[in-house]
Amino acid sequence: MLPLRTSSLRRSRARCAAAFVLLSIATNHVAAAPATSTTAEQRKAAAAKFKEGETAFVAGDYLHAGAAFEEAYRIAPHSSGLWNAARAWHKGGDTRRAAGLYSRYLREAPLGDPDRKSATAALLQLSAKLGRFEIQAPGADQVTIDGGVVEGPSAFVHPGTHTLRASFGGKTVERSLFVEAGATVNVSVSAPSEPAASATAPIPTTPPPARLEHPNEPPPKVRSGLSPAFVWASGIATIAVGGVAVWSGLDTNHARTTFDADPSEANLASGRDKQTRTNVLLGVTAGMVVLTAATAIFLVDWGAEKRAEIASSISASPKRRRASPSPRAAA
């Protein structure tokens, strides 16, 4: 049975994309959701819904529990509602909804919240199996995907084709979007522009000069793909993250030495936290190596000979160790 917090309320490519999902969430994190003013009556109603969610969770009715926890958060916003709702939907099999709530929890929960590590591990696991849309729709009244309202800048979906609709003052823009498992698709939607007034084109008095054709002249070469500069920038970022991983590994070894000298509960907990951090950094580094290599081979326009040379020189990347989620016991 998963414990609850009762506070107040393809393959390597997929793994790499999942790691970048967590990086983007980390870099866009805010310390906590803005506090909202709630009345005593609202707090009482939220507590009742939270209790309803706890009862349903213990009884194994996870879908009912997830809906109750979300309603408690809607009445009186608190990160505990998001965390418990995410765990309930995850346990109930609705991985898409669970991933969205884990992501929102990580954006809003304080940095010291005890469930952040468990939420990060769960989101990493789900992101490898789901697709994600990063949506920019400035000025939109509402954005939906397959009829469901999108709350926040991103939306997790099952792999496949989806319909996005954005409403701008009574006018709707519709897009058909496809995403693979573990991939992130950036979508930019703007309000439809007003049709320009038609103007009568002047009738030319003389025909335009004929274009001279040169049948023996080869067509101009058109470059396709990304610039090699992208690979260099990605490589520098990989080295930077790798350096942090090396530092974390040294810090973990130091924690191990400290525990051997003084085997206390505090030193044990500190060592475990540092080991988890090191595992995540190693996974992110490995994912960035794979992404950089794949980009260099398949997406950058090096020319055929240079691409073959790069493919033959790339060695196997290190394997990522996945840290299993470890939810906290009830407070």
C-alpha positions in Angstrom: 0.0 0.0 0.0 1.4 3.4 -1.0 1.7 5.8 2.0 -0.1 9.2 1.8 1.0 12.6 3.0 -1.7 13.9 5.2 -0.6 17.6 5.4 -3.1 20.3 5.0 -3.6 20.6 1.8 13.3 3.7 -30.4 14.7 3.4 -26.5 17.9 5.5 -25.8 16.2 8.5 -27.5 13.2 8.1 -25.2 15.4 7.9 -22.1 17.3 11.0 -23.2 14.1 13.0 -23.8 12.8 11.9 -20.4 16.0 13.3 -18.8 15.5 16.6 -20.5 11.9 16.8 -19.3 13.3 16.8 -15.7 15.9 19.3 -16.6 13.4 21.7 -18.0 11.2 21.3 -14.9 14.1 22.0 -12.6 15.2 25.1 -14.5 11.7 26.5 -14.5 11.0 25.8 -10.9 9.6 28.4 -8.6 10.0 28.2 -4.9 6.3 27.7 -4.2 2.9 28.4 -5.6 1.6 31.9 -4.6 -0.4 31.7 -1.4 -4.1 32.3 -2.0 -6.4 33.8 0.5 -9.0 31.2 1.6 -11.8 31.4 4.0 -12.4 29.1 7.0 -15.4 27.6 5.1 -13.1 26.9 2.1 -10.5 25.3 4.3 -13.1 23.1 5.9 -14.5 22.0 2.5 -11.0 21.3 1.2 -10.2 19.2 4.4 -13.4 17.2 3.8 -12.4 16.5 0.2 -8.9 15.5 1.3 -10.3 13.1 3.9 -12.6 11.7 1.2 -9.5 11.1 -1.0 -7.6 9.4 1.8 -10.6 7.0 2.4 -10.9 6.1 -1.2 -7.1 5.6 -1.6 -7.0 3.2 1.3 -10.0 1.3 -0.1 -8.2 0.9 -3.5 -10.6 3.3 -5.4 -7.7 5.3 -6.8 -9.6 7.2 -9.5 -12.1 8.5 -6.9 -9.2 9.4 -4.7 -7.4 11.3 -7.5 -10.5 13.3 -8.3 -11.1 14.1 -4.6 -7.5 15.3 -4.0 -7.7 17.5 -7.1 -10.9 19.0 -5.9 -9.3 19.7 -2.5 -6.4 21.5 -4.3 -8.9 23.5 -6.4 -10.7 24.7 -3.2 -7.6 25.5 -1.2 -4.4 25.2 -3.3 -1.6 23.3 -1.5 1.2 21.1 -2.9 0.0 18.1 -0.8 -3.2 18.0 -2.9 -1.2 17.8 -6.1 1.2 15.1 -4.8 -1.5 12.8 -3.5 -3.6 13.3 -6.6 -0.7 12.4 -8.8 0.0 9.2 -6.8 -3.6 8.2 -6.9 -4.0 8.7 -10.7 -0.6 6.9 -11.2 -1.8 4.0 -9.0 -5.1 3.9 -10.9 -3.4 3.6 -14.3 -4.0 7.1 -15.7 -0.3 7.8 -16.4 -1.0 10.8 -18.6 -2.9 12.7 -15.9 -0.4 11.5 -13.2 2.5 12.9 -15.2 0.9 16.3 -15.6 0.2 16.5 -11.8 3.8 15.4 -11.0 5.1 18.1 -13.2 2.8 20.7 -11.7 3.8 19.6 -8.2 7.5 20.0 -9.0 6.8 23.5 -10.3 4.9 24.6 -7.2 6.2 22.6 -4.2 9.0 24.2 -2.1 12.5 23.0 -2.7 12.7 21.3 0.7 9.4 19.4 0.3 10.1 15.7 1.3 8.3 14.2 -1.7 10.2 16.0 -4.5 12.6 13.2 -5.0 9.8 10.6 -5.3 7.9 12.8 -7.7 11.0 13.3 -9.8 11.7 9.6 -10.0 8.0 8.9 -10.9 8.0 11.6 -13.6 11.2 10.3 -15.1 9.6 6.8 -15.4 6.4 8.1 -17.0 8.1 10.6 -19.4 9.8 7.7 -21.2 6.4 6.3 -22.1 4.5 9.5 -22.9 4.8 12.4 -25.2 4.9 16.0 -24.1 3.8 19.3 -25.8 5.4 22.5 -24.7 2.8 25.1 -25.7 3.2 28.9 -26.3 -0.1 30.6 -27.0 0.1 34.2 -25.9 -3.2 35.9 -25.6 -5.2 32.6 -25.8 -8.4 32.4 -23.8 -8.2 28.6 -23.6 -6.1 25.8 -25.0 -7.3 22.3 -25.2 -5.8 19.0 -26.4 -8.4 16.4 -27.6 -11.0 18.4 -25.7 -9.2 18.5 -22.4 -8.2 21.9 -21.0 -4.5 22.5 -20.8 -3.4 24.0 -17.5 0.1 25.3 -17.5 2.8 25.5 -20.2 3.1 21.8 -20.9 0.8 18.8 -21.5 1.6 15.1 -21.3 -0.2 12.8 -23.9 0.0 9.3 -25.1 2.1 8.7 -28.2 0.2 9.4 -31.4 -1.7 12.2 -33.2 -3.7 14.7 -31.2 -5.8 17.8 -31.9 -4.9 21.1 -30.3 -7.4 24.0 -30.2 -6.6 27.5 -29.0 -9.4 30.1 -28.6 -8.7 33.8 -29.2 -11.7 36.1 -28.6 -14.2 33.8 -30.3 -11.9 32.6 -33.0 -10.3 29.2 -32.8 -7.0 27.9 -34.2 -6.8 24.2 -34.7 -3.6 22.1 -35.1 -3.1 18.3 -35.7 0.1 17.3 -33.8 2.0 14.0 -33.6 4.4 13.0 -30.8 6.4 9.9 -30.1 7.0 8.2 -26.8 9.7 10.1 -24.8 9.7 13.0 -27.2 8.9 16.7 -26.6 7.2 18.8 -29.3 7.3 22.6 -29.0 4.1 24.3 -30.3 3.6 28.0 -30.9 0.1 29.2 -31.6 -0.9 32.8 -32.3 -4.2 34.6 -32.9 -5.5 34.4 -36.5 -4.7 37.7 -38.3 -7.4 39.7 -40.0 -7.6 39.2 -43.8 -5.9 41.9 -45.7 -8.0 44.2 -47.9 -7.9 43.0 -51.5 -6.3 45.3 -54.0 -6.5 45.3 -57.8 -3.2 44.3 -59.2 -2.0 46.6 -62.1 -2.0 45.0 -65.5 1.6 44.8 -66.8 2.1 46.6 -70.1 5.1 44.5 -71.1 5.7 40.8 -70.4 8.4 40.1 -67.8 11.8 39.1 -69.2 12.1 35.4 -69.9 14.3 33.4 -67.4 17.3 31.9 -69.1 17.5 28.2 -68.6 20.8 26.4 -68.4 20.1 22.7 -68.7 23.7 21.7 -68.2 24.2 23.8 -65.0 23.8 21.7 -61.8 21.1 22.9 -59.4 22.4 24.9 -56.4 23.1 22.8 -53.3 20.7 23.3 -50.5 21.9 22.7 -47.0 19.5 20.8 -44.8 19.7 19.9 -41.1 21.1 21.7 -38.1 24.3 23.7 -37.9 27.4 22.0 -36.5 27.5 24.7 -33.9 24.6 23.0 -32.2 26.8 19.9 -31.6 29.5 22.0 -30.1 27.1 23.8 -27.8 25.5 20.5 -26.8 28.9 19.0 -26.2 29.9 21.9 -23.9 26.7 21.5 -22.0 27.3 17.7 -21.6 30.8 18.4 -20.3 29.4 20.9 -17.8 26.8 18.4 -16.5 29.4 15.7 -16.4 31.6 17.9 -14.3 28.8 18.3 -11.8 28.2 14.5 -11.8 31.9 14.0 -11.0 31.8 16.5 -8.2 28.6 14.8 -6.8 30.4 11.4 -7.0 33.3 12.7 -5.0 30.9 14.3 -2.5 29.1 10.9 -2.2 32.4 9.1 -1.5 33.2 11.7 1.2 29.8 11.0 2.7 30.5 7.3 2.7 33.8 7.9 4.5 32.0 10.1 7.1 29.4 7.3 7.7 32.2 4.7 8.1 33.7 6.9 10.8 30.4 7.8 12.4 27.6 5.4 11.5 24.7 7.6 12.6 21.2 7.9 11.1 21.9 11.5 10.0 25.1 10.5 8.1 23.2 7.5 6.6 20.4 9.7 5.3 22.8 12.3 4.0 24.8 9.6 2.2 21.6 8.2 0.6 20.5 11.6 -0.6 23.9 12.3 -2.2 23.9 8.9 -3.9 20.5 9.5 -5.4 21.6 12.9 -6.7 24.7 11.3 -8.2 22.6 8.6 -10.0 20.3 11.3 -11.5 23.3 13.4 -12.7 24.9 10.3 -14.2 21.7 9.5 -16.0 21.3 13.0 -17.3 24.9 13.0 -18.5 24.5 9.7 -20.3 21.3 10.9 -21.9 23.0 14.1 -23.1 25.8 12.1 -24.6 23.3 9.9 -26.6 21.4 13.0 -27.7 24.5 14.8 -28.9 25.8 11.7 -30.7 22.4 11.1 -32.4 22.1 14.8 -33.4 25.7 14.8 -34.8 25.0 11.7 -36.9 21.4 12.2 -38.1 20.4 15.9 -37.8 23.5 18.0 -38.5 24.5 18.8 -42.1 28.2 17.7 -42.0 28.2 16.2 -45.5 28.1 12.5 -46.3 31.8 11.8 -45.7 32.0 13.7 -42.4 28.8 12.0 -41.1 30.3 8.6 -41.8 33.6 9.6 -40.0 31.6 10.8 -36.9 29.5 7.6 -36.8 32.6 5.3 -36.9 34.3 7.3 -34.1 31.5 7.4 -31.5 32.0 4.9 -28.7 29.3 3.4 -26.6 27.8 5.8 -24.0 27.6 4.9 -20.3 24.4 3.2 -19.0 22.1 5.2 -16.8 21.2 3.9 -13.4 17.5 4.5 -12.7 16.6 5.4 -9.1 13.3 3.8 -8.0 10.8 6.1 -6.3 10.7 5.9 -2.5 7.6 7.7 -1.2 7.7 9.0 2.3 5.7 7.6 5.1 2.7 9.4 6.5 3.6 12.5 8.5 
